[in-house]
């Protein structure tokens, strides 16, 4: 008799990744300005009941998307914030179905909200999304060989809305939610020594939805691309990439 158990387990694992216990999961994505300024706020969001409404919680992160205002029984103001219930946050929109310029993001330099990122969208999470890739190959110079190679997804581990990937040597590729000022500045895709480490040795220029997005290699605002820490400073290296 043919054994279908491994296939059944794989299907159940995929279903558990794209749905929370309370309903469908979504991906907030950007490969534009939001990825440069608010990359730590992107990623997978899981549905959660909120009275007669629904809110969305960043998987493995500290961000919330919630309805702040209603008109005619319909929500007309959605806020993304690290503090649930705040009137202002990092991003906002009148409708979660909006795309691009229907989303506004906070710009501290201009002291206001801007809607010039045409790539922003909030869409249902699917099993073929780049955010759920089983493996990612990180390539770069030979001096970083221990921090490169094939990174495979760590089942059940998420950080700042993205999965955590680990190579054969235990090095970890992830975004950390960040609690200190230094960590918040490193809300990009970084490689760490292990799952518990918060000291990055490699970091991307931006934090788009997935580390394999081309946007990860460039940040127009800072002029930064992929970099590595040489013990004294961050060194730009355009041979580093995630594929």
C-alpha positions in Angstrom: 0.0 0.0 0.0 1.3 3.5 -0.9 2.1 5.7 2.1 0.6 9.2 1.7 1.4 10.3 5.3 4.5 12.4 4.4 2.6 14.2 1.7 -0.3 14.8 4.1 2.0 16.2 6.7 3.6 18.6 4.1 0.1 19.8 3.1 -0.9 20.4 6.7 2.3 22.4 7.3 1.7 24.6 4.3 -1.9 25.2 5.4 -0.7 26.1 8.9 1.7 28.6 7.5 -0.9 30.5 5.4 -3.7 30.5 8.0 -3.8 31.6 11.7 -6.0 29.8 14.2 -8.5 32.7 13.8 -8.7 33.1 10.0 -6.6 33.8 6.9 -3.2 35.4 7.0 -2.0 38.2 4.8 1.3 39.7 3.5 2.0 43.4 3.7 4.6 43.9 1.0 6.7 46.7 -0.6 9.7 46.9 -2.9 9.8 50.7 -2.8 10.2 53.5 -0.3 8.3 51.7 2.5 10.9 48.9 2.3 13.6 51.5 2.9 12.0 53.3 5.7 9.6 50.8 7.3 10.8 47.4 6.3 10.4 46.0 9.8 6.7 46.6 9.5 6.2 44.4 6.4 5.7 40.7 6.3 3.0 38.2 7.4 0.0 39.3 9.4 -2.4 36.9 11.1 -6.1 37.6 11.6 -7.3 38.1 15.2 -10.8 38.9 16.5 -11.3 42.4 17.8 -14.9 42.7 19.0 -17.1 43.0 15.9 -14.0 43.8 13.8 -10.8 42.0 12.9 -7.2 43.1 13.6 -4.0 41.7 12.2 -0.9 40.8 14.2 2.6 40.6 12.7 3.8 37.1 12.9 6.9 36.9 15.1 6.9 40.7 15.4 5.5 43.6 17.5 3.3 45.4 14.9 -0.6 45.5 14.7 -3.0 46.6 11.9 -6.3 47.7 13.3 -9.4 49.7 12.5 -9.5 53.1 14.1 -12.6 54.7 12.5 -15.9 53.5 11.0 -18.5 55.0 8.8 -21.8 53.3 7.9 -20.6 50.1 9.6 -17.4 50.0 7.4 -13.9 50.7 8.6 -12.5 53.8 6.8 -9.2 54.1 8.7 -6.7 51.4 9.2 -3.5 52.1 11.2 -0.3 50.1 11.5 1.5 50.7 14.8 3.7 49.0 17.4 1.1 50.1 20.1 -2.4 48.8 19.6 -5.0 51.5 19.6 -2.8 54.5 18.8 -4.3 57.1 16.5 -1.1 57.4 14.5 1.4 54.8 13.3 4.0 54.0 10.7 1.5 53.3 7.9 -2.2 54.0 7.3 -4.8 53.5 4.7 -8.6 53.9 4.3 -9.0 50.4 2.9 -6.9 47.3 3.3 -7.6 46.5 -0.3 -5.9 49.7 -1.4 -2.6 49.3 -3.3 0.3 51.7 -4.0 -0.6 55.3 -3.3 -3.6 54.3 -1.3 -1.1 53.6 1.5 0.6 56.4 3.5 3.8 56.0 5.5 5.3 58.3 8.1 8.4 60.3 7.0 10.2 61.8 10.0 12.3 64.0 7.8 9.3 65.7 6.2 7.2 65.4 9.4 4.2 64.0 7.8 2.7 61.1 5.8 3.7 60.4 2.2 2.0 58.1 -0.4 4.6 57.8 -3.2 5.3 54.1 -2.9 3.3 52.4 -5.8 4.4 48.9 -4.7 2.6 48.6 -1.3 -0.1 46.0 -1.0 -1.9 43.8 1.6 -2.7 40.5 0.0 -3.7 37.0 1.1 -0.7 34.8 2.0 -0.2 31.9 -0.5 2.0 28.9 -0.4 3.9 30.1 -3.5 4.8 33.4 -1.9 8.5 34.2 -1.9 8.2 34.9 1.8 7.7 31.1 2.5 10.7 29.9 0.4 12.1 26.7 1.8 15.7 27.7 1.0 17.7 30.8 0.1 21.2 30.9 -1.2 23.4 33.7 0.1 26.5 34.3 -1.9 29.4 36.7 -1.3 33.2 36.9 -0.8 35.2 33.9 0.5 36.1 35.6 3.7 32.5 35.4 4.7 32.1 31.7 3.8 30.8 30.7 7.3 27.9 33.2 6.9 27.0 32.3 3.4 25.6 29.3 1.6 22.2 27.6 1.6 19.9 28.8 4.3 16.8 26.6 4.9 13.6 27.7 6.6 13.3 26.9 10.4 9.8 25.5 10.8 7.6 27.5 13.1 10.2 30.3 13.6 9.2 33.8 12.5 10.7 37.2 13.2 9.4 40.7 12.2 6.8 39.0 9.9 9.3 36.8 8.1 10.5 33.3 8.5 13.9 32.5 10.0 16.4 30.7 7.7 19.5 28.8 9.0 22.6 27.4 7.2 24.4 24.2 8.0 26.8 26.0 10.4 23.9 27.4 12.5 24.2 30.9 11.1 20.8 32.6 10.9 19.2 34.9 8.3 16.3 37.0 9.7 15.0 40.4 10.6 14.8 41.1 14.3 11.8 43.2 15.6 14.3 45.4 17.5 14.0 46.9 20.9 17.2 49.1 21.2 17.9 52.0 18.9 20.8 50.0 17.4 18.6 47.0 16.7 15.8 49.2 15.2 18.4 50.7 12.8 19.2 47.1 11.7 15.6 46.2 10.8 16.9 44.8 7.5 17.8 41.2 6.5 20.8 40.3 8.6 22.9 37.2 9.3 23.6 36.3 12.9 25.8 33.8 14.6 22.8 31.8 16.0 19.1 32.0 16.7 19.5 34.0 19.9 22.2 36.5 18.7 21.2 40.1 18.1 24.6 41.1 16.6 24.6 41.2 12.8 27.6 40.3 10.7 25.9 40.8 7.3 23.0 43.1 6.5 20.9 44.1 3.5 20.4 47.7 2.2 16.6 47.6 2.5 14.0 45.3 4.0 11.5 44.4 1.2 9.1 41.5 1.6 11.7 38.9 0.9 15.5 38.8 1.0 15.6 37.6 -2.6 13.8 40.8 -3.8 16.3 43.0 -5.8 15.4 45.9 -3.5 17.3 44.2 -0.6 20.5 45.1 -2.4 19.8 48.8 -2.6 18.5 51.7 -0.4 18.2 54.9 -2.3 17.7 56.9 0.9 20.9 55.8 2.5 22.8 54.7 -0.6 23.5 51.4 1.2 23.6 47.9 -0.3 24.6 44.6 1.2 27.3 45.0 3.8 29.4 43.0 6.2 31.0 43.9 9.5 34.8 43.7 9.4 35.3 44.2 13.1 35.5 47.9 12.9 33.0 49.2 10.4 30.4 48.1 7.8 31.9 47.4 4.4 29.9 47.7 1.2 30.2 44.6 -1.0 28.1 44.3 -4.2 29.1 40.6 -4.6 26.7 39.7 -1.7 23.3 38.7 -2.8 20.4 36.4 -1.9 18.9 34.2 -4.6 
